[in-house]
Each structure stands twice: as C-alpha cells, then as structure tokens.
Amino acid sequence: ADALAAKVTDVSGVDASEIPQCDSGETSWMAFKCILSTTRALKLLADANKNADQTTVAKTLNGSFVPTITLLQHYIKRMCGSQIIVSRTLTAYEELAYTSLIMEDKSGNLRRQAILTSLCKLCLPKWGKKRPNTQLRESNIDALWTMLWLIHSHFEIMSDEWDFIISTFDQLGAVSISSSKLSSPYT
C-alpha cells in the first residue's frame, strides 16, 4: 500500500498525507461506482445533445469507450456471484450501448460490434468451447437478457453482428438448460 501511495503521489503531485487509508474492497467499490457514473454521464450527455452538434459526445465517447467496456466486462467476469454487481454492470452496458448506438459516426459501428461481442461472450460460461458439463450461471442469463433487449431495441441498425449473435445462440444450444448453479428465480 505504501509503494502504491508513493507512485500516486509522484504522478499526481498529491501529498501522501492527503490520501485516505482504505482497503482494496473500498477501492474496488469506488472504482466500480466511477465506471457506473461514467456510463450514466455519457448517456445523459448524449441525450442532452441528441439534436445538436455531437462533437463533444463523440470525443468523450471515443476517449472512454475502450477502458469502460473493458472494466465492465472485467467486473462481470470476476464478480459474477454478486447479483448487485452483475445487474448494475449490465445496466451500464445498456447505457453505453444507448450512447454508442445513437451516434452516427464511423466508430459507432465498431462500438456496437464491441458491445454485442462482449455481451455474447458473457452469455456463455466458456466462449467458443463446447464442453458437455458446462452449466449456465445467473450472470450468463442476465447477460443474455441484456443482449436480447439491445437487439430488440435496435434491430434496425444491426448488420455485421448477426453472425456473432447466431453463433452465440448455437453455442447456447449445446449448454445444459438444467443447472445446479442457478438459483430458484432462474429455474
């Protein structure tokens, strides 16, 4: 912790005495809340500028998209047992998708593909690996619901993503529907 504090103070110019002591759980929770706030702010910014010049939204989205989707995917994969983390992360996916999909620029197609590809991978216990004993978790089903909602809401602009989506459904067909890892609301 002291070494990390020293690095932070060197980079930020903040005195070490100004950095509060906290454990890694608090730090992770704060980082998670920052990502959620980022996606919410992007959605609000996109809504506010829907009919205006979208340059500010595009610049902000282009600068934050890759790290945001990377962190969202990380949280769902690493903390799939926490229903709170999963549901809030998937809401952030929806907000990021909304912001990305209303932008009509060349990067929008790549962002749409990245979001749907990420969700497709989260729908399956092991992407690309057909194993007979693989079982779905609640987070897989919740990711599937989110992906289906996005497809339903934005089907008219889907084009290049259908191969990946169909491949996901094909792989889901090989996964056992009955799973001992699912709680009662999911069975």
N, C-alpha and C positions, 0 to 999 in steps of 0.2 A: 504494500500500500504506500509506503514511503517513497519507493522508487517511482511509482506512478505519479504521486503528488509532485515529485521533483520534475518529472517530464512535463506535467501540465503547467507548472509554474514557469518553466523555461519557455514554453511555447506561447502561453497566454499573457505572461507578464504579471500574473496574479501572485500575490504573496502567499506562501504556504499556510500562513495563519488564517487566511481568509477562506480556505477550503474546508467545508464542514466534514467531520468524520462520519462516514456511513458505510454500511456493509454492502456486499455485492448484490444482495437481493433488492435493497433500496435503490441502488444504482441501476439495476436492470429494469425495475419498475418505472423509474423516472425516464429511462431511455425509451421504453415501450410507450409511455404516455406522450413523449415528444413525437414519436412517429405517428401516433394516432392524431395528435394535434396538427401535424404537417398535412396529413391527408384531408382532414376536415377543413383546414385553411385553404388548401388547393381547390377543394370543391366550392367553398364559399367565394373564393376569388374568381373561379370560372363562372359561377352563377352571376356574380356582380358584373362581369364583363361579357356576358353572353352575346349581346348585340353591339358591343363596342369593339375597339381595337384590342385584339387578343395577344399583342406582342408581349406584354408583361406576364400574362398567364403562360404563354409558350416558353418564355425564358425561364421562368420559375419552375415549370414542369420539367423542362429539359434538364435543368441542373439537379433536380431532386428525384427524378423518376427511378433511375437505376438503384441508388442506395436505398430508396424507400421500399421498392418491391423486393430487394434482396433481404432487407431486415424483416419485412412482413413474412416472407417465406421461411426465414430462419426461426421466427417466433412460433409459427405453426408447427414446424417440424420438430423443434426442440421441446415445446411445451404443449404437445397435443393432448395431454391428460387434463389440462385446465380448460374447462368449458368457458370461463370468462376470457381467457387469453384467445382462444380459438374464435369465439363469437365476435369479439372486438376487432381481432385481426381481419376476419372476413368482412366485417363492416368497412374497415379501412380499404380492403381490396375493392369493395363496391364504390367507395368514394373516389379512389384512384382511377378506377375504370371509367366512372362517370366523367371525371375531369379529362381523361385521355380521349374518350370517345367523342366528346363534343368539340374537341379541337380538330379543325380541318387543315392539318398540315401534313407534310410528308412523314414526319416522325410518328404521327398518330397511328398509322398502320403498324409500325414496329412496336409501339407501346401496347396496342390492342393485342397483337400476337404474343407479346411477352406476358401480359396479364393472363390471357387464356391458357397459354402454355404452362405457366406457373400453377394455375388452378387445376388444370388437367393432371399435372403431376401430383398435386395434393389430394386428388380424388382417389388415388390408388395407394395401397400400402407400400408397394415396390414398383416404381415405374419401369416398364419395359421387361420386367422379369415375371414370367408366368410360373408361379410356384403353387403346387396343389394345396398346401396347408396355409396359404396366406389368408388372413382374416381382416375384414374392414374394422376400422375404429370409428368412433363418433366424429372425429375431425375429418376423416375421409368423406363421410356422408354430408357433413356440413359444407365442406368444400364443393361437393357435387351440387348441392342446393344452390350455392352461390354462383357456380358456373352456369347452371341451368337458368337461373334468374337473369344473368347477364346476357346469355344467348337469347332468351325470350324478349328481353327489353330492347335489344339492339340487333336483332336478327337481320335487319335490312342492310346493315353495313358489314356483316360478316362475309368474308370471301375466302381468303387464303387459310383460314383457321379450321375449316371443316375437316380436313384430313386428320389433323391432330385430335379434334373432338371425337370423330368417329373411331379413331384408334383407341382413345380412352374408353369409349363405350365397349369396344371389342375386348379390351383387357378387363373391364369390369365384369363382362360376361363370364370370364374364367374364374372370378373370385367367388368364394362361397358366400351365399347370402346369409346363412345362419352363422353367427359369430359369437363365441363366448366372450369376446371383448366388448360387446355392445351392451349398454345399459337398457333398462326396460323401455324408455321412451323411443328407442331406436329399433326395437324388435317387433 
